[in-house]
Amino acid sequence: MDYQVLQTNRAGVSGRLCVHYLFYSVVDRFAGRLSWNTLSPLFWALAVVYMGHCGWRWLALPRPLWVQHYLDDLLCLPLVLTATLFVLRFFYGQRVRLSSYHVAFTVLYFSLAFEVFFPQFMPRYTGDFLDAVLYATGGVIFYRFLNK
């Protein structure tokens, strides 16, 4: 037998049990801070559509052109901003919401990054004005339905 297990503290609890209790109390405290209601049914539906599209692409099945080129752009900001809101609520509390300025900045940032700057330096990216419109539409979907 391990000598450390046999040692007890003043309350009669072994040292390893104290460490396990401490670990689980810390985990429980952090898990209690998670705001699971941030991840609404609409978020999960959008995530399932995105994952289904990824599977569809991986299987190399034929897709309509609008799905092939534009679905990911439409789903991008609702998923990214909801995940961001989930993390912010962990650190700052349940009442945190993103303002319209935050959402507009994110739309502008994604539009400039993926439709202007990246296409200049990486041949994988192509600039398309409709993608920027879809980012804005995704931002409106997030702000109207998911930012609660």
MODA-V869823 format. One record per pair of residues at least 4 apart in sequence whose C-alpha atoms are under 6 Angstrom apart, sorted by the first residue. I is the first residue (numbers start at 0). J is the second residue. If there is no record, write none. Layout:
I|J ; I|J
This chain:
4|13 ; 6|13 ; 7|11 ; 7|12 ; 7|13 ; 8|12 ; 23|27 ; 26|30 ; 32|89 ; 33|89 ; 38|42 ; 47|51 ; 55|60 ; 65|69 ; 66|70 ; 71|75 ; 72|133 ; 72|134 ; 73|133 ; 73|134 ; 73|137 ; 76|80 ; 76|137 ; 76|138 ; 77|81 ; 77|137 ; 77|141 ; 87|91 ; 88|92 ; 88|93 ; 88|95 ; 97|101 ; 99|103 ; 100|104 ; 104|108 ; 106|110 ; 106|134 ; 106|135 ; 108|112 ; 109|113 ; 110|114 ; 110|131 ; 111|115 ; 112|116 ; 112|117 ; 113|117 ; 114|126 ; 115|126 ; 117|121 ; 118|124 ; 118|125 ; 118|126 ; 139|143 ; 140|144 ; 141|145 ; 141|146 ; 142|146
